């Protein structure tokens, strides 16, 4: 958790919605590389071109919870503001391994719950090539998802991380990652009880 005593950055955060599938056009742009590689990639104008909507705005997180790294967060159709802090950062870093666990179990991968999951990859690639930058998908309809489906996916992933031979999600600590996933799961379960749809957004 982020120490509430730390001062929060005053600049605006960059909000992007991520379908976490890789689309490479010209220069590779990966938001999901390991932290050190991701930092170098940003400086070198290298990042993933995921399905994302670039929308400069102030983060919806409490100021004391803002962290200096990209993180994936649930956004709710009714505007509900969750109380998550830094749990989304390790989840974003490990999303490819987590998607592999979900897919192997026959569940919907986390990346399928993106805000613009219905936008075809070839459209993303074309827009990225035209912009020579992260494509702006704000003109496309927003897709909302049933949180119960995401809870089912998270249950499978959490079970795999807690098994006698747990899957190691890259460099992430399995126990810490599991606690972060469980916090997100609880938030989505509450939304499922309220029957409120959601999607995942990345805030950087």
Secondary structure, DSSP 4 states (H G I P E B T S, - for coil): ---TTSPPP-SPEEEE--B------SS---TTS-HHHHHHHHHTT-----B---EEE--SS-GGG--SS-EEEEEETT-------SHHHHHHHTHHHHHHHHHHTTPPPGGGGBTTTTS-HHHHHHHHHHHTSS---TTSPPP-B-HHHHHHHHHHHHHHHTSTT----TTS-HHHHHHHHHHHHHHHHHHHHHT--EEEEEE-
